[in-house]
Amino acid sequence: MFVSLVEKNISHIQQNSRPNGIVYLKGGDFQKEIKDFARIVEVNAITNFFNEPFFETKKVIYLPKKKQFFEM
């Protein structure tokens, strides 16, 4: 899965207001892919930022680093 491939690359040093994690653009049906993270994942419509038709079916997915989630 994508998360297991990239999670090791997330910095341990916090530099932003939002906790470190994975941010990526997704389209189509991704509900199965994020099912295991349902309690912590954020899904935002990219049409909040762009009006072009290409982005109508796209979402911005934010998944905080697991360790940070459990430290909260």
Secondary structure, DSSP 8 states (H G I E B T S, - for coil): -HHHHHGGGS-SS--SSS-SEEEEEEES--HHHHGGGTTT-EEEEGGGT--SGGGGGEEEEEEE-HHHHHH-
